[in-house]
Every structure is written in C-alpha cells, then in structure tokens.
C-alpha cells in the first residue's frame, strides 16, 4: 500500500470535494480554500502538478505499474487536457511508512516523501523525516558505517573533501531532536541496488574521527552515534523508576539534558538519553493532572500503581517512539491517541491539540 504524503491527501480531498474530477485550476482553488498547507514559501501549484503526474500512468514521468496502488489519478478527457479524476486509493492506515528489513527503491522513497536523491543524508522538505543511506562505496572516503553492537549504529557525516563540518545534512542530523524530525536508516543491497529499511534511530551523541578525503588527504570525520528508537522508548510503568521527581521544573531540566559530550561513555550516553525520554513523558503526565489534554476528560482508568492512565503523544513527529521536548508532547487518553493518528480528521485534531499545549505552556511560564 502506498504512503500518502500531505500533498496527495490534499489533492485527493480536493478532487472528492469537486465530485470526483476537476481541472487543475479547480484543484488549486480547493486546496487553497482548506488552508491546511503552507502555500507561501514555494511554488505550491507545481507541487500539486508533480504529485498528480508522479501518481498517474497517464503521465510520462509516472514510475510504476499501471493499475498499481501508486496509479492513483487518471486523465478524464485524455492525456494533456488537465482534467483529473481519482482511479483508486489504497492508503496505508498507519502513519509509519516503512517495514523493518523490507527493501525499497530509493526513487520511490523520494517520490512519495521528498528528500534529495543523491545525498547520503537526505532531509525531506515536505515531511518531518531525515533519511540516511549507507553503502559499501563510503569506505573509499574513510566511512565505516555500521552497527557497533545490536543496538548502536555509527554513521559517518557527509562531505567528501576536507574536514567535515556541521552544515546541511550533518547539522540536520545533529539537531534532529530539536527540529522534531525522525531519522530512518536504509542500507544498500549491492546486488540489486535496493535499500533495506533497518530501523528508526535517535541520536545519543557524536565524536570525531580521521580518514582520507576524496583526494586521499587526511581530514576530520564526524561520527554520529545512534540507537534504535525501541531501545530508548520507556514504558509507562518504567517512568517512576527512572525519574523520581514530580516537579515540572525539575522534569524540564532532566528532559533537556544533553548526552553529546565526549566526556561520557557510550553506556552513559544511552542512560542519559533513556532518562530524558522518561522525563519528557513524565512531564506531560504531570502537566495533565490526570485530564486528557485533547478531549479534556478524566483519564479512563487508573493503573495498578494508582496513577491516571494517559498515553504520551508526540505532536510534531511521525511516530511516538524516541524523544521529543516537553513543549512538544501531550498526555491524552487512548481514544484520542488513536484519533490523532488514524482518524479522518487527524491533521485538524492534532493542530487543535498543538494550540492547547502551546497555551498551557505559556501559562506555565507566567
């Protein structure tokens, strides 16, 4: 099943609102009226055209099989007429787009989700995602990407000439938690050219190494240190054992503690990262005072430890694994949590929740 990016969702909604078919100008007008997307920063009309053309076998740039789940749109009055209808939509029900150990064609990833096709670190402009691609070719430039152990992945930064700096992709990886972007690892199968999805990662730190550049000259390398998200995700019942305090001020300090210092061992970095994850979750739960921050109803039941049961939702990310920031999480009931991920109004419901949390945080600052 195809993963629908935000443009495809808006285009499909627009065509449905037009009765199942419409000209490009009519589709533009419908998308503009919803005000669901930021249409000010780039040529949004070209984004609409591109997404239609990439998902219609009636177009020359379509890459896929006619009748497949990627073949969504069709030309109503024939090729080149500019009037479009919906052929079929078999949207992926989960917002998490990749299956572990499954191989993907890189061009399909970028066609659906954005990102630069040529770079090892590819940050999507349209989605809160950063893709990192690893392959044997990197060894020519001193790259030694790979799993240090079953839970720790080392990834060499980008830049083939001279010392590597914290710019562009390297900066994006270093700051991915602050920018609220999820990191997805893909490793190349040299036999068929496809990329295997090897997990969603969270940065715990980095260090510097040395290696040759493109011309064989010695230079500084940035080595990023990642862990699998599932290895730092803290279950609700574990929170109290990792973080004892119930004071919001203290929880905020714990939740923003950095683990990137080179004075820490890898084990210590993982411990700090895990404690941060627990502190962020506990912060949201304490702030909620047992009331769902989405529907404002009392938590549906109490845990065996006597705590109101609410789930922690990450407001700006594709998944609820890994860490975020105290201002970017909400404690909500299981029903609202499913709605904000899978409901037909999930985008609007999440935006409303963001407004609620922003208001609460401002009140806490006064």
C-alpha positions in Angstrom: 0.0 0.0 0.0 1.2 3.5 -0.8 2.0 6.0 1.9 0.1 9.3 1.2 2.1 12.4 1.8 0.4 15.7 2.7 0.1 16.8 -0.9 -1.6 13.6 -2.1 -4.0 13.8 0.8 -5.0 17.4 -0.1 -5.3 16.6 -3.8 -7.5 13.6 -3.2 -9.7 15.6 -0.8 -9.9 18.4 -3.3 -11.0 16.1 -6.1 -13.5 14.4 -3.9 -15.0 17.8 -2.9 -15.3 18.5 -6.7 -17.4 15.4 -7.2 -14.7 13.1 -8.2 -13.0 15.0 -11.0 -11.7 18.5 -11.7 -9.4 20.7 -13.7 -6.0 21.8 -12.3 -7.4 25.3 -11.7 -10.3 23.8 -9.8 -8.0 21.6 -7.7 -5.7 24.6 -6.9 -8.7 26.6 -5.7 -10.0 23.7 -3.5 -6.5 23.2 -1.9 -6.1 26.9 -1.3 -9.5 27.1 0.5 -8.7 24.4 3.0 -5.7 26.3 4.3 -4.2 23.0 5.6 -0.9 23.6 3.9 1.6 26.4 3.9 1.4 27.8 0.4 3.6 30.8 0.9 7.2 29.5 0.8 7.4 27.9 -2.6 5.6 27.2 -5.9 2.8 25.1 -4.4 0.9 24.7 -7.7 3.9 22.9 -9.1 3.9 20.6 -6.1 0.3 19.7 -6.9 1.1 19.0 -10.5 4.2 17.0 -9.7 2.3 14.7 -7.2 -0.5 14.1 -9.7 1.9 13.3 -12.6 4.0 11.0 -10.4 0.9 9.1 -9.5 -0.8 8.7 -12.8 0.1 6.2 -15.5 -1.4 8.7 -18.0 1.8 10.8 -17.5 5.3 10.2 -18.9 7.1 10.7 -15.6 5.0 8.0 -13.8 7.3 5.3 -12.5 5.3 2.2 -11.6 2.9 -0.3 -13.0 -0.5 0.8 -14.4 -3.2 -0.2 -12.0 -0.9 -0.5 -9.1 -1.6 1.3 -5.8 0.7 4.1 -7.0 -1.5 4.7 -10.0 -4.0 7.0 -8.2 -5.1 9.6 -10.8 -6.3 9.4 -14.4 -6.8 12.0 -17.1 -10.6 12.4 -17.5 -10.6 13.8 -21.1 -7.3 12.3 -22.3 -3.6 13.0 -21.9 -2.7 16.7 -21.8 -6.2 18.0 -21.1 -5.5 19.0 -17.5 -8.7 17.4 -16.0 -8.1 14.7 -13.4 -10.1 12.1 -11.6 -9.2 9.5 -8.9 -8.6 6.0 -10.1 -8.1 4.3 -6.8 -6.8 4.9 -3.3 -5.5 2.2 -1.1 -3.9 4.4 1.6 -1.7 2.9 4.3 -3.6 3.0 7.5 -0.5 3.6 9.7 1.4 6.9 9.6 4.6 4.9 9.9 5.6 4.3 6.3 8.3 1.7 6.4 8.5 -2.0 7.3 11.7 -3.3 9.0 14.0 -5.4 6.8 11.9 -4.6 3.7 13.8 -3.3 0.6 12.8 -0.1 -1.2 13.7 1.6 -4.4 15.2 4.9 -3.4 13.5 6.9 -6.1 10.1 5.7 -4.8 11.0 6.9 -1.3 11.8 10.4 -2.5 8.8 10.5 -5.0 6.5 9.8 -2.1 8.2 11.6 0.8 10.7 14.1 -0.6 14.4 14.5 0.0 17.5 14.7 -2.2 18.1 11.6 -4.3 21.9 12.0 -4.4 23.0 12.7 -0.8 23.7 10.2 1.9 21.8 12.4 4.4 18.5 13.4 2.8 16.2 15.7 4.8 12.7 15.8 3.5 11.3 19.3 2.9 7.7 18.2 3.0 7.8 15.8 5.9 9.4 15.6 9.4 11.8 13.0 8.2 15.6 12.5 7.6 16.7 9.6 5.6 20.3 8.3 5.9 21.6 5.9 3.2 24.6 3.7 3.8 26.6 1.5 1.4 29.9 0.0 0.7 31.0 2.9 -1.5 31.5 5.1 1.5 34.6 3.2 2.5 36.5 5.0 -0.3 36.2 8.2 1.8 37.0 6.7 5.2 33.4 5.9 6.1 32.9 3.0 8.4 29.2 3.0 8.9 27.6 0.1 10.7 26.3 -1.5 13.9 28.8 -1.3 16.7 26.6 -3.7 18.6 23.0 -4.8 18.1 21.7 -1.5 19.4 24.3 1.1 18.5 24.7 2.4 14.9 27.7 4.6 13.9 27.2 6.8 10.8 29.8 9.0 9.2 28.8 12.5 8.3 28.7 13.8 4.7 31.4 15.8 2.9 34.0 14.2 0.6 36.6 16.9 0.6 38.3 18.5 3.6 37.2 18.4 7.3 33.6 17.6 7.8 31.6 20.5 9.3 28.2 20.8 11.0 26.4 22.1 7.9 23.5 21.0 5.8 22.9 17.2 6.3 25.4 17.0 9.2 23.7 19.8 11.0 20.3 18.3 10.3 21.3 15.0 12.0 22.9 16.7 15.0 19.8 18.8 15.5 17.1 16.3 14.6 15.6 16.2 18.1 15.4 19.9 18.3 13.9 20.2 14.8 11.5 17.3 15.6 12.5 15.2 12.7 12.6 11.4 12.7 15.6 9.6 11.3 15.2 6.5 9.1 18.2 4.2 8.2 18.5 2.5 4.9 21.3 0.1 3.9 22.1 -0.6 0.3 21.9 -4.1 -1.2 24.9 -4.0 -3.6 23.4 -6.9 -5.6 20.2 -5.3 -6.7 20.6 -1.6 -5.8 17.6 -1.6 -3.4 17.8 -0.2 0.1 16.7 -2.2 3.2 15.0 -0.3 5.9 17.0 -1.0 9.1 15.1 1.0 11.7 14.2 4.3 13.1 17.1 5.9 15.0 17.7 8.5 17.8 21.0 10.4 18.2 22.7 9.9 21.5 25.9 11.8 20.6 28.8 12.1 18.2 32.6 12.0 18.2 35.3 12.9 15.7 37.5 10.5 13.7 40.0 10.7 11.0 40.1 9.4 7.4 41.0 10.2 3.8 39.0 12.6 1.7 38.2 12.3 -2.0 41.8 13.1 -2.9 43.4 10.9 -0.2 44.2 13.7 2.2 43.7 13.2 5.9 40.8 15.0 7.3 38.4 15.1 10.3 35.2 13.0 10.2 32.1 13.4 12.2 30.9 10.0 13.6 27.2 10.1 14.7 26.2 7.7 17.4 22.6 6.4 17.1 20.4 3.9 19.0 17.3 2.2 17.8 14.2 4.0 18.9 12.7 1.0 20.6 15.8 0.7 22.9 15.2 4.1 24.4 11.4 4.1 24.4 10.3 4.0 28.0 7.1 2.2 29.1 4.7 4.0 31.4 5.4 1.6 34.2 9.1 2.2 34.0 8.9 6.0 34.3 8.9 6.3 38.1 11.9 4.0 38.5 14.0 6.2 36.1 12.7 9.6 37.3 11.6 10.2 40.9 10.7 13.9 40.9 7.1 15.1 40.2 8.1 18.8 39.9 7.6 20.2 36.4 10.7 22.5 36.7 13.0 19.6 37.6 11.5 17.3 34.9 12.1 20.0 32.3 15.8 20.2 33.2 16.1 16.4 33.0 14.2 16.3 29.7 16.6 18.8 28.1 19.9 17.3 29.4 22.4 16.8 26.6 24.2 13.5 26.1 26.5 14.7 23.3 29.6 15.5 25.4 32.6 13.3 24.6 33.3 13.0 28.3 30.5 10.4 28.5 31.0 6.8 27.6 28.5 5.3 25.2 26.8 3.5 28.1 26.4 6.8 29.9 25.0 8.5 26.8 22.4 5.8 26.4 21.5 6.1 30.1 21.1 9.9 29.8 19.0 9.5 26.6 16.7 7.0 28.2 16.3 9.1 31.3 15.5 12.1 29.1 12.8 10.1 27.3 11.3 9.1 30.7 11.4 12.7 31.9 9.7 14.0 28.8 6.9 11.5 29.3 6.5 12.2 33.0 6.5 15.9 32.3 3.4 15.6 30.0 1.7 13.2 32.5 2.3 15.6 35.5 1.2 18.6 33.5 -2.1 16.9 32.5 -3.1 16.4 36.1 -5.0 13.3 35.0 -7.1 15.1 32.4 -6.8 14.2 28.7 -5.2 17.2 27.1 -7.2 16.6 23.9 -10.8 15.9 24.9 -10.3 17.3 28.5 -12.0 14.3 30.0 -10.7 12.5 33.1 -8.4 9.6 32.4 -10.4 6.4 31.6 -9.0 4.4 34.5 -6.1 4.1 37.0 -3.0 2.0 36.8 -2.1 -0.7 39.3 0.2 1.9 40.9 -2.8 4.3 41.3 -1.9 6.8 38.5 -4.4 8.1 35.9 -3.8 6.2 32.7 -2.9 8.5 29.7 -0.7 8.0 26.7 2.0 10.4 25.6 1.7 11.7 22.0 4.4 13.5 20.1 2.8 16.5 18.4 5.2 17.1 15.6 6.6 13.7 14.7 5.5 10.7 12.6 5.9 8.2 15.5 5.7 8.2 19.3 9.0 6.4 19.7 12.1 8.1 20.9 12.4 11.5 22.4 11.0 15.0 21.8 10.8 18.1 24.0 8.5 18.9 26.9 6.6 21.5 24.9 6.1 19.0 22.0 4.3 16.2 23.8 0.8 15.8 25.1 -0.8 13.3 27.6 -4.0 12.1 26.0 -6.5 9.2 26.5 -6.2 6.1 24.3 -9.3 7.0 22.3 -7.9 10.5 21.4 -4.5 8.9 20.7 -6.0 6.6 18.1 -8.0 9.5 16.6 -5.0 11.8 16.3 -3.1 9.0 14.4 -5.8 7.3 12.4 -8.9 9.4 12.4 -10.2 11.1 9.2 -9.7 14.4 10.9 -6.3 13.5 12.4 -4.5 16.5 11.0 -7.0 19.0 12.2 -7.3 17.3 15.6 -3.5 17.4 16.1 -3.4 21.1 15.2 -6.1 21.8 17.8 -4.0 19.8 20.3 -0.9 21.8 19.5 -2.8 25.0 20.2 -4.0 23.6 23.5 -0.4 22.6 24.6 1.0 25.9 23.4 -1.5 27.8 25.6 -0.8 25.6 28.6 2.9 26.1 28.3 2.6 29.9 28.1 0.5 29.9 31.2 3.1 27.8 33.0 5.8 30.4 32.1 3.9 33.2 33.8 
